[in-house]
């Protein structure tokens, strides 16, 4: 009997180890909604997209969750309190069970819109998708904290204007970085994290802006090279400094831009031309960039301004190899470890 139980346990552990990491980059038309599903079956959604639009973004997230085979989102990380990131939180909580919302604390902004977004978030915290499910918990994080998704190592590297304070190596790109005017908005307060799955490394910094990016990787690079970089701030030129890209040296980048939001030509070139980059994938063709500052069609999920909602899906193995699938054209490309 003991031998049988040991054999069953070994088989279960082997099956668990063999499962990949999945990341769905959901089209919320220039906001963010990134669904991460661990081999353990636990999940984390980064941001909830926009409010309104007859529940469009919550429905798209629910569709991605169904494709991933999950019925609950264990953690929902709100990077910051702007409409395209937290606006859909209440609609999401109405649509699918949420275990814990993760955030940085209150917004630094004031005024009607800021108050409405905080109210939206508080309403989501008080919402259960049905009477059988408890209301979501709340976890407020600071740099150095971990988000306990089983099977993954997720470390907060930036939150509430502060960077993780330890580790890293000297960064030669920091000799004379060009800075911009200080950003007083909640973008600069974004939660950013580094996800590790075996040898695979993924970084998402929300809408973190230029100067805070430089503070994170200078004078020491506290993130290091990554396999996948989610282009910050939808490809806005308020973010994505050359100094950051030189520190990350991503193998592949994904830009969650809209047709008319983000996708700045200067950012496209900064990312596309960064050292070691193999491919830049986009959720939308960026009208501003024209053909000169957009990737080839197979690497773009949505080619026009119609509300199609095509997504990109990444599947990663623990050895660091991964592939990306485009739901629009069924094109996929694999990347070696």
Secondary structure as the mmCIF struct_conf table of DSSP 4:
data_model
#
loop_
_struct_conf.conf_type_id
_struct_conf.id
_struct_conf.beg_label_comp_id
_struct_conf.beg_label_asym_id
_struct_conf.beg_label_seq_id
_struct_conf.end_label_comp_id
_struct_conf.end_label_asym_id
_struct_conf.end_label_seq_id
HELX_RH_AL_P HELX_RH_AL_P1 UNK A 2 UNK A 18
HELX_LH_PP_P HELX_LH_PP_P1 UNK A 19 UNK A 20
STRN STRN1 UNK A 21 UNK A 25
BEND BEND1 UNK A 29 UNK A 31
STRN STRN2 UNK A 34 UNK A 37
TURN_TY1_P TURN_TY1_P1 UNK A 39 UNK A 40
BEND BEND2 UNK A 41 UNK A 41
STRN STRN3 UNK A 43 UNK A 46
BEND BEND3 UNK A 51 UNK A 51
HELX_RH_3T_P HELX_RH_3T_P1 UNK A 53 UNK A 55
HELX_RH_AL_P HELX_RH_AL_P2 UNK A 56 UNK A 68
TURN_TY1_P TURN_TY1_P2 UNK A 69 UNK A 69
BEND BEND4 UNK A 71 UNK A 71
STRN STRN4 UNK A 72 UNK A 77
BEND BEND5 UNK A 80 UNK A 80
HELX_RH_AL_P HELX_RH_AL_P3 UNK A 83 UNK A 86
TURN_TY1_P TURN_TY1_P3 UNK A 87 UNK A 88
HELX_RH_AL_P HELX_RH_AL_P4 UNK A 89 UNK A 95
BEND BEND6 UNK A 96 UNK A 96
STRN STRN5 UNK A 97 UNK A 103
BEND BEND7 UNK A 105 UNK A 106
BEND BEND8 UNK A 108 UNK A 108
BEND BEND9 UNK A 111 UNK A 111
HELX_RH_AL_P HELX_RH_AL_P5 UNK A 112 UNK A 125
TURN_TY1_P TURN_TY1_P4 UNK A 126 UNK A 126
BEND BEND10 UNK A 129 UNK A 130
TURN_TY1_P TURN_TY1_P5 UNK A 131 UNK A 132
BEND BEND11 UNK A 133 UNK A 133
HELX_LH_PP_P HELX_LH_PP_P2 UNK A 134 UNK A 136
STRN STRN6 UNK A 137 UNK A 140
TURN_TY1_P TURN_TY1_P6 UNK A 143 UNK A 144
STRN STRN7 UNK A 146 UNK A 146
TURN_TY1_P TURN_TY1_P7 UNK A 150 UNK A 151
STRN STRN8 UNK A 153 UNK A 159
TURN_TY1_P TURN_TY1_P8 UNK A 160 UNK A 161
STRN STRN9 UNK A 162 UNK A 163
BEND BEND12 UNK A 166 UNK A 166
STRN STRN10 UNK A 169 UNK A 170
HELX_RH_3T_P HELX_RH_3T_P2 UNK A 172 UNK A 174
BEND BEND13 UNK A 175 UNK A 176
BEND BEND14 UNK A 185 UNK A 185
HELX_RH_3T_P HELX_RH_3T_P3 UNK A 186 UNK A 189
STRN STRN11 UNK A 192 UNK A 197
TURN_TY1_P TURN_TY1_P9 UNK A 198 UNK A 199
STRN STRN12 UNK A 200 UNK A 204
TURN_TY1_P TURN_TY1_P10 UNK A 206 UNK A 207
HELX_RH_AL_P HELX_RH_AL_P6 UNK A 210 UNK A 217
BEND BEND15 UNK A 218 UNK A 219
STRN STRN13 UNK A 220 UNK A 221
BEND BEND16 UNK A 222 UNK A 223
BEND BEND17 UNK A 227 UNK A 227
STRN STRN14 UNK A 228 UNK A 230
HELX_RH_3T_P HELX_RH_3T_P4 UNK A 232 UNK A 235
TURN_TY1_P TURN_TY1_P11 UNK A 237 UNK A 238
BEND BEND18 UNK A 239 UNK A 239
HELX_RH_AL_P HELX_RH_AL_P7 UNK A 242 UNK A 248
BEND BEND19 UNK A 251 UNK A 251
STRN STRN15 UNK A 252 UNK A 255
BEND BEND20 UNK A 259 UNK A 262
HELX_RH_AL_P HELX_RH_AL_P8 UNK A 265 UNK A 272
TURN_TY1_P TURN_TY1_P12 UNK A 273 UNK A 273
BEND BEND21 UNK A 274 UNK A 274
TURN_TY1_P TURN_TY1_P13 UNK A 275 UNK A 276
STRN STRN16 UNK A 279 UNK A 284
HELX_RH_3T_P HELX_RH_3T_P5 UNK A 287 UNK A 289
TURN_TY1_P TURN_TY1_P14 UNK A 290 UNK A 290
HELX_RH_3T_P HELX_RH_3T_P6 UNK A 291 UNK A 293
BEND BEND22 UNK A 294 UNK A 294
HELX_RH_3T_P HELX_RH_3T_P7 UNK A 297 UNK A 299
STRN STRN17 UNK A 300 UNK A 302
BEND BEND23 UNK A 304 UNK A 306
STRN STRN18 UNK A 312 UNK A 316
TURN_TY1_P TURN_TY1_P15 UNK A 318 UNK A 319
BEND BEND24 UNK A 320 UNK A 320
STRN STRN19 UNK A 322 UNK A 326
TURN_TY1_P TURN_TY1_P16 UNK A 327 UNK A 329
STRN STRN20 UNK A 332 UNK A 335
#
